[in-house]
Amino acid sequence: MTTTNVLSLPFRRSTQLSLSRAIQQYISKKYDQHPDMFRHDLDTIDSLRRDAVNVREAHPSGIKKLQAYAAQLVWIGGKFPIDVGADFTWYPALGYHTEHPLVQNNLKYELMNILYNLAALYSQLAMASNRNSTEGLKTAASWFSHAAGVLTHIRTQVLPELRMPNPPDDMDEPTLESLTQLFLAEAQECFWQKAVMDGYKDASIAKLAARVSDLYNEAGEAAMRSEAISSAWIHHMSAKHHHFAAAAQFRAANDCLERKQYGEEIARLRDALACVNEGLKETRGGYLGKTVVEDLQSLKRRLEEDLKRAEIDNDRVYLHIVPPKTELKRLDRANMAIARVPPQVAKPYEFLGDHNAEFGPALFTKLVPFAVHVAVSIYEERRDRLVNNSIISELETMTSQLHEILSSLNLPGSLQALEKPLGLPGTLVQHADEIRQADALYRLQQGFADIDKLCSSDLAIFEEGRSLLFAEEEEDNRLRTKYGTERWNRPSSRDDPSPNGGAKLWRQAQDIEGYFASSTASDQVVREKFNAVKDTLAILAGPDRSIMDFIPNSRRTDIPESLKPALGRLRGAYNDVQRLESRRRKRVESLRARSRADDIKPDILVEAARLERAYPTTAIATAHFEDFFEKRLDRLYESELEAVERDKQEQEKIVQEVKRANKEFEAQKRQVDRAGGGNGEREKALQKLDAAYYKYKEIVSNVEVGRKFYNDLSQIVEQWRGLVRGWVSERRRDARSLEEEINMPPLSSLNMNLHTPQSFTYQHQQTSLPPPPQIPFPDPIQPPHQQRQPIVEQAHIIQSWADNVPQQQPKPVAPGAKNVWAPNMGINFGGGATGGSPAGQAQQLQQQKQQEQEQQQEQGPVNATWDPSQGIRFG
């Protein structure tokens, strides 16, 4: 056998591309590291790609070039997203579009092509091996097994992650399956041929041949579902399937002869001869190689000779009964061919490392993976939400509740009125200084103005997007009314189910409208709070003299002895409240400082390196850091969450103590008031100023929350407006296209009139000639397995059809003849003087028919033989 009876996979071709430029631009835009840090890695990746795409010959040196580049592609897939920004151009290796490249911004697409070429190289090395020796056959079988293994790896590992709705025809699931089975069949064929050379027993050779036949059959069945595998390859697989089915039965027949089972020998020889004849049917059309045909013919001659000898011997000597084919035992199979994935392809990370590694050091190791950047953002968001919402917000809520309780008890006003009957209490002076330094009134008024400005801006953006939605809905309804629902059959504006379609956008519009409604109500509540304390804050913001004028002095300047014990106990309880508040303020400040200093980047880089070592074949994703996040948050902030619970319990105890002490104090104070010398007016004034101060702190917090809310909302409404603009533009383009389609005249009304000054008219509806038979010309768009009919048979069909049709001869043009077209007249479309009416067209056709009959009578009988030089005329 020569090497022409096996198939190999051609290379896919690519164009030169600077992958480093795309990576450099991506690093500049997406990472906080400078691209110059990776200058050596950028040059290396370009060099690796250049060497890999230039592998065009069947030489073992190309294996390492392809494997090294593929390994680096797998590695950088964990550093960069799949659409890194490089447009990879590759030409198909099989099919009908080998000169039409496919361009994709897809790292997996690049990896798939490189591995495809690696499989092609393995198959070409196998084909180039010397298969006339046993060592050469072992080498060829190994190459074929590696080719099948690489294709299996592509189909199971790379193709599912390709993220392309329609992969290339020569790399889709059926094609890869067919090629895998083909190379396994050819590897198994090498083992079969080696067994023949080594003189194995016929029974063993039959098992090997039967498995070869099965593999070729599986390859052919998968090829029938492929759009890229040619008819020649499918015929080849089918012929080899029948060839080795015959070879298996032939060897089984020899084994029967050796075991003196002469009847079974004849049955198997007959089945083998039938298989050979089936294989020879594939030679029609010239699809098979010369060596494959010669192998089939040689085997047929051998089978005919052996069958003739066996039948004579059995008829004259042995007289054994020949069993039917259905009673023959199915031949056992011996599978030797296995799809072997090279370890450099299956586990590329193991071959990347230091400079002593087979593929050298991994590139861009110092570049933080993209997923790590996303993970850092996720952690910071969770940390801030935990700190602000679960800890600080809870503490502030508890403090507000505490102030409400104190205010209901007239504290600290009742204490200050007794302890400081004249002048201003110290805490009040501190509060007034804080109000003055913060310029409280202006700060709050400016905050409200900022909120109004942000709200108006967000609302204007929202109204613009909503007006676009209403305008598009009105246009769609108008056109639907104009053309009717049957012809205007696209979804309505509010029902468009596309990913960013009208249904989603209208739903989002309702959500955003709800945001505005709730925020406006909240703003109004905050403004009412401010209006309630505005005048009091103005007093606190004024000079001390104005505050003293607002607070009346007490009529009693000394504290009654009977009231001092209760006053002391209440002062002690109130001091506990102040100490609790002070601890909380310090804890909140400390917690915020710790949160700002909580830099997770160094630790997460260590964790990312650990994940890369532990799971080298898996690209790092943000989900891999979930456990790391939970452990870190628990370690840093779990104690703060527990402290919140302790504070809540402590506050309840302090409040109970304050209430008890205040109850006793109020009872003693009432006795003093009945005796004369009450200071109720001073107490109320002090309490009012103290409540205004704490209300101011609450309003400041509310204003900051409102400002942040509208800033966040602006991003939401701007993104929503952009989606609305894009969707409305797309809907309007679709509407114009649909409207043009509706306004096109129906095909039944089309009338093509070709007329000249001689008024020649052609109207398809009035043609009475019978349609010509369908001739099965090969369709270049159809898959090769659908173009099975040989060209010779097509020529016979054309000839047989031409025998039944009068031969068309050029007719001389009579001077002055009408209704006859000449080339120098040109072609005019439209109705002529007489061709515009059906009656005139019918009259012209009748005149043409009469002229043709008269000319045929003058010329005599017509020869029905088709002359190829005359071409083919239909109708």
Secondary structure, DSSP 4 states (H G I P E B T S, - for coil): --GGGS--PPPPEE----HHHHHHHHHHHH-SS-GGGGHHHHHHHHHHHHHHHT--S--THHHHHHHHHHHHHHHHTTTS-S--S--EEEE-SSSS-TTS-EEE--HHHHHHHHHHHHHHHHHHHHHHS-TTSHHHHHHHHHHHHHHHHHHHHIIIIIGGG---SS--GGGSHHHHHHHHHHHHHHHHHHHHHHHHHTT--HHHHHHHHHHHHHHHHHHHHHHHT-SSS-HHHHHHHHHHHHHHHHHHHHHHHHHHHHTT-HHHHHHHHHHHHHHHHHHHHTTTTS-S-HHHHHHHHHHHHHHHHHHHHHHHHIIIII------GGGSPPPP----------HHHH-GGGG-SSTTSTT-SPTTTTSPPHHHHHHHHHHHHHHHHIIIIIIIHHHHHHHHHHHHHHHHTTTTHHHHHHH-SSS--HHHHHHHHHHHHHTHHHHHHHHHHHHHHHHHHHHHHHHHHHHHHHHHHHHHHHHHHHHHHHHS-SPPGGG--STTSHHHHHHHHHHHHHHHHHHHHHHHHHHHHHHHHHHHHHHHHS-HHHHHHHSPPPS--S--GGGHHHHHHHHHHHHHHHHHHHHHHHHHHHHHHHHHH---HHHHHHHHHHHHHH-TTS---GGGGHHHHHHHHHHHHHHHHHHHHHHHHHHHHHHHHHHHHHHHHHHHHHHHHHTS---HHHHHHHHHHHHHHHHHHHHHHHHHHHHHHHHHHHHHHHHHHHHHHHHHHHHHHHHHHHHHHHHSPPGGG----EE-TT-----GGG--SPPPPPP-PPPTTS-GGG--S-HHHHHHHHHHHHTTSPPP---PPPTT-SS---GGG--EES--TTTTSHHHHHHHHHHHHHHHHHHHHHH-SPP-S--GGG-----
